[in-house]
Structures are given as structure tokens and as C-alpha cells.
């Protein structure tokens, strides 16, 4: 019996560039941003450097989602070569793009399966890696979808924010709180567990924020994910916003602290998150992996 030919698709919130894993039949839909009333697309006419330059100005920068037409054309083109698509967008708790994709998929006669595995950035990239491995091991599109949805919650992200300016701009903190935070050099640590971005704690320096994030990761690895740690199925990744040098240093610190959890990625944080937190941030994740 001939196996169906499965393509894996995601959006640029996974941190994947458009061509990064194309040879593995992974296709990336660029996410749009509205900047000064005009549409820009990540990795097409909006680079990381350009994004941060624009973010630093008073021009409004906001996230958007791909149009239904763009998504439909994206899938239609891929289905000329493949039998089935497993589409893994960013978490439904952080964007409407997952719900939009699920509704659109109904028009593709079962050829597109949309996965909501509650992840973003390097944790979503980990899911795409798992999907590739499952497909290459002969799993069906339905089996891949089931696995990714069942394991999606086995992940945590912590982000230490360097400035409160962008949290204030997005209405996540008041102007007064942002001013006091800046005076006291407070670094908020945010947490993403699937559905939303929440405050985890406030630290008095980036070093203290890093220690708090290490402690949070330790609690996960020794607590709810201890069984996966025992069998070598947990990994750590680091992400950052225009902070590559510090991210590399943080990677080395984490590898020393957690020698039995390999570091998989040290990547820029996806722009849809960066939009709300600005440059200079550091993030760490622990994620269940195949």
C-alpha cells in the first residue's frame, strides 16, 4: 500500500525562515504585521533588524493574521504536490489564526488537518521537528495531529523583559507602573503556558531574572516533567530579542545547570511576541521532545 505524501506547514511564529526546512517538506506561511497602516510580511519585506528599528519609533506596530485568501492559496499550491497537509499554527490562545485555519480547512475535503498544540516560537519549532520525525517513521497525518495535540502542553516558556516600554504601549502595564519599573530597573519575567502570556514575577536585575527563570525550569524538570527527563525526552532552548550575545552566554549557563537536558535552539524570538516586549529580552523554554 502506498503511503500518502504529507506536507507539514506552519507560520513564521515558529521562528522558522521560509526555506529553512523546505527540503524536509516543511512550508512556512509568513505572518503579516501592520506598521503605519501598511502590511509587512515577516522574512519577506520585514527583516528582524527592520522590525526593531520600526518598533523603536512612534509608528504603530501591530500583529495581524494571514488573510483567508493567502492561506487558501498557500495550501492549494502545496496540495498540487502532496496528498495531505498537517498545519501547525501558533497557539490558539495567542491568536485567532488557528481558529481561522480550522474553519478554512473544512473546505479542503479532509486534506488539511489543523493542529492546535498551544505553542509558539522555539517550542512550536520543536513540534515541527517532532512532526517531521513522526511522518518519516510512517505515521499518518491523523496520528501526527493526535500526538502534537496530546503533548502540546508539555512545555513552558519564561521571558525576562529588558524594558517596560512596550508592555506599557500594548496596555499590559500602566504608564505609572512602567515609569516606576524603569526607575527601579525592574525586569518583568513573563510566562507562556499554552494559552496566554502572563506575569510570572518581577526581578531587580537581568541577572536575578535569569536566576528566577533557571529556578522555574528546574521545578518543571524535577516536577511535572521528571518522568520525561528520566528517559531523555526533555530539551531546553533559548530565545531572545536583539540580544544574541547574551543569549549565547545564557545557553552556556543553562547547559552547565542542566547537563542532562540538551540545548536544542538559540534563536530570535518570533516577532509576534517581540512586538509586545521589545528588544533586549531573554527567554528560556523546556519542552518535551521525541
N, C-alpha and C positions, 0 to 999 in steps of 0.2 A: 504494500500500500504506500502511495506517495504522500509524504508529509506536506501540509500546506506551507507556503512560503510566508513567513511572518516578518513584518517590519515593526520596529519599535519607534514610537515618536514621543517627543516631549517638547517643552518650551524652553526658552533661554533662561528661565528662572532656575533651571537645573545647574547653571554655571557652564554648561557645555557650549562650545562655539559651534557654528553652523556645520562645520566639516570635521569636527574632532573625531567622531566615531562613525563617520559615514561608511567607511569600509566594513564596519560591523552591522550595516543596515539599520543604523540609528539616524533619524532625521529630526532636526531641531527647528521649531517654529519661533521666529524672533518676536519678542514681546514689544508692544508699542508703548511709547511714552508721549504725553502731551507736554510740550515745552513752549511757552509763549503762544499757545493756541495752535501750534503746528505739531504734526505727528512725526515722531522719530522711531526708528527700529533698532533695538539692541544688536550690535555687531554688524549692522548694515550701514546706516548713516549716523550711528551714535556709538562711539568708542567709549571705553571706561574713562579715559582722560577727558574727552569732550564732555561727558556726563558730569563729572565733578566740577569742571570749570563752569558749566551752566548752573549747577546746583548752588555754587557759591555766590551767584548773582541774585538779584531780586526777582528774576524771571520765574514765574510759577512752573514747577516741575511736578507732574503727577503721573501715577501709573495708570495704565489702561489695560484692556484685554483685546486680543485679536478679533477682528470683525468675523462674523459668521461666514461671510463670503471668502475671506482669506483662509480660514480654517477648512472650509469645504474644498476649496481649490487645492490646498496643501494635501489633504487626504486623497482627493480624486487622482492627483498626479501620481502619488505613491502606489495607489491600487492598480495602476496600469502595469506595474511590475510585480506586485505582491498580492497574495490571496487575502491576507488579514493584517490588520493594524492593531497593536496594543499601544494605546495612547496614555501617557503618564504625565499629566499636567501638575502644576503646583497645587498645594493643599487647598481644598475647598473652603477651609476656614479662613484663608488669607485672600482669596479672590473668587469672583464669580465665574472665572474662565473654566473651572471644572464642570460646573452645572451647565454652562453653555455648551461645552463639548459633549456632555452626556445627552443633552436634548438633540443636538445635531446628529449624533451617532445613530439615532433611531431611523434616520433617513438612509442609512448605508446598509440596510438589509443584513445586519449581523456581522458585517465585515470589519467594523471598528468597535473595539472594546475599550471603554474609558475606565481607567483605574484611579480611584481616589485613595492614595496611600498616605495622605496627610504629611507630606514632606516638601521641603524647598531647599535650594542651594545644594551644598555638598551632600546632604542626606538624600536628596532627590537623585543626585548623580549616582549615589550608591545603589539606589533602587534600579536605575537604568542598567548598571553593571550586573546586578542580580538577574534582571530580565534577559540580558544577553546570554548569561550562563544557563539559565533555565531553558531558553529556546534552543541553545546549542546542544543541550542534553536531551532534546527531543520532546520537551513539554509542549502542550497545546497552548493556544492563546488564552483559553479559559483557565487553564492551570496556572499560567503566569499571572493573570489578573487576580486569581484567588490568593496565591502566595503573597503578592505585593500588598493586597489589602489586609491580609491577616497579620502581616509583620510590620505594617506601616507605623504603628505606634511604638515599635521597639527602637526608639531614637529620641535624642534630646539635643537641643541647641542652646548655648548660652552666648550672649553678645555683650561685650563691655564697650559702652559708647563713650567716645572721647569728648564730645560736646553736646550740650542740651539744646543747642540752637535749632536743630532740625526736628527734634521731638516737640519743641515749642511751636515751630512752624506748622507741624501737622496736627496740632491741637492735643497732643498726648500729655503735655505738661503746661501749666500756666506760665505766663511771662514772668511773674514774680518768682515762681519756683525755679525757672531756668536761670534767672539772674542770681538768686541765692546759690544755686548749684554751681554756677560759674565762679562766683566769689570764693566759695569753699573748695573749688576744684573737685567737685563730686563727679564720679564716673558711674552712671547707672549701669547695672547689669540686667539685661533683659533675657527672658526665657521663651523659647518656642517649643511647645509640646503639641504638635499636630495642628490644633485648631486656631491658635491665636498667639500674638506677640504680647507678653505680659512683663510687668516689672518683677524682677527676682530679688534684687537688693540694691542698696546704694553703697558705693565704696569711696574712700577718701583719696585714692590714687589709682592709677592704672595697675600698679604692682599689686595692690590689695584686691583689685577687681580680678586680676589673673589668679590670685590665690583662691579667691571665692569660687571661681569657675572650676579650678582644679578640684576643689573640695566637692563641688556638686557632681562632677564626673566620677570621682572616687565613690561617692554614695550610690550612684547608679550602677557602677561596675561591681560593687560589693553587695548591692542590694537586689533590685528587681532584675538586673541582667547577669547576676552571678552565675547562673547555670550556663548561659551562652558563653561567658568568659572561660569557664572550665573546658569547653570543647572548642575554643579558639574561634568563636563566631561573633566577636565584637571588634570594632575598629574605632579609631579616633581620627578626626580630620580638623583642620584649622581653616578659617576663612577670615578675610579682612576687607576693609575699605581703604584703599590707597595707603596701605601700611605693610607692604610686603616684607621689609627688613625685620620689623618686629614680629611678624607672623612666623618667619623662619626661626627666630630665636625662641618663640613660644613653642614651636614644634619640637625643638630640641629639649626644652624643659619638660614637655609632656611625655616624650619618649623615655626620658630618664625616670619620670614619676610612674609611668605605666608601661614597663618593658614588655608585658605580655599582651598588650593591645596595639597592634601595628598602626602607624600613621599612614593613612591612605592618600589624603589630598591636602594641599596647602594652596588654596585658590582665592581669587577675589570673591567677595560675597555678591550674590546676584543683585542686580541694580534695583529690583522691585523692593528689596529690603533696604538697600543702601539709601534709597530715596528718603526714607523716614529717619535715618540715623546719621547720615553724613560721613565725611572722611575720618580716618584715624581709629576706626573701631577694630576690635579683635573678637573673633568668635571661635568657640570650640564645640565639637559635636562628638557624641558617642552613638554608634549605630550598629545594630545587628546586621550581619552580612553572611552571605553564603560562603 
